[in-house]
Amino acid sequence: MNCPVTSLPIYQVDAFTSRLFGGNPAAVILMNTFPDDGLLRRIAAENNVPETAFLVPDGDNYRLRWFTPTVEVPLCGHATLASAAVVMERLQPGRTMVTFDSASGPLAVKRMGDRYVMNFPVRVPRSIPLPEGLTEALGIEPVETLDDGFNYIAVLHDFEAVRSLTPDMAAVARLDRPGVVVTARGDQRWDCVSRYFAPAKGIPEDPVTGGAHCGLAPYWSARLGKRELRAYQASARGGELVCRVVGNRVELEGACVFYLEGKVAVPVDQGSESA
């Protein structure tokens, strides 16, 4: 017998881009309460985008959780950006600021014209010896290797080395970090460029990664002597960010484009209610 279902609003947003089919796609689903984690994982797997954000109203603001198609993650930049766009352009048009309660603490996002500025915790990268297996996994030896507390950061010689990289995803997944950021100094248009690989989290290559820039921003800010950085993530879709280090926080600025708006069917016996 089929179990009863309810309909919940869903939005799919391309984040860190001003054009459709660029940036990083995120699904955003509004709920009255969070159901059990198993259902959230199944919904995220069904959506099959790099991250699904689940929003629950909490007073004037919202609680926020993020899932890849396989696991819950403690922080996600592009899905937070997408969630802010949903709140301020669809749920409460005219609103200019929202704070999300998350596993990484309160995350404030403000609207500035057609762009959004997120305030995230900084990840201070520390230089480390070359980890075992990293060169083999990437197919190139980094100039420098760092650990931002979550991922390895591999600094490469130049933009072209980042863009042309074809890592061994199975080997990357075997490393003792959930993901690897590769980065280099940018060209005349960008201060820094990067890519992010996280097959262990169900994302072979993430198109644009806000969390990675929480570590990249302080690294390149110190190297280049700049407080504000123009960053480009050189995935196939490509994405653009402006990063600013502000004390022990990082501001990440970007644009969003709505791709899809509709409803999803969710079992009602799992603790979910229509929002």
Secondary structure as GFF3:
##gff-version 3
##sequence-region A 1 275
A	DSSP	beta_strand	5	15	.	.	.	ID=ss1
A	DSSP	beta_strand	24	30	.	.	.	ID=ss2
A	DSSP	alpha_helix	37	47	.	.	.	ID=ss3
A	DSSP	beta_strand	51	58	.	.	.	ID=ss4
A	DSSP	beta_strand	61	67	.	.	.	ID=ss5
A	DSSP	beta_strand	72	73	.	.	.	ID=ss6
A	DSSP	alpha_helix	77	86	.	.	.	ID=ss7
A	DSSP	pi_helix	87	91	.	.	.	ID=ss8
A	DSSP	beta_strand	97	102	.	.	.	ID=ss9
A	DSSP	beta_strand	105	112	.	.	.	ID=ss10
A	DSSP	beta_strand	115	121	.	.	.	ID=ss11
A	DSSP	beta_strand	126	127	.	.	.	ID=ss12
A	DSSP	alpha_helix	134	138	.	.	.	ID=ss13
A	DSSP	beta_strand	144	147	.	.	.	ID=ss14
A	DSSP	beta_strand	152	155	.	.	.	ID=ss15
A	DSSP	alpha_helix	159	163	.	.	.	ID=ss16
A	DSSP	alpha_helix	169	174	.	.	.	ID=ss17
A	DSSP	beta_strand	180	185	.	.	.	ID=ss18
A	DSSP	beta_strand	192	198	.	.	.	ID=ss19
A	DSSP	three_ten_helix	199	201	.	.	.	ID=ss20
A	DSSP	beta_strand	203	206	.	.	.	ID=ss21
A	DSSP	alpha_helix	210	224	.	.	.	ID=ss22
A	DSSP	beta_strand	228	233	.	.	.	ID=ss23
A	DSSP	beta_strand	239	246	.	.	.	ID=ss24
A	DSSP	beta_strand	249	267	.	.	.	ID=ss25
A	DSSP	three_ten_helix	268	270	.	.	.	ID=ss26
###
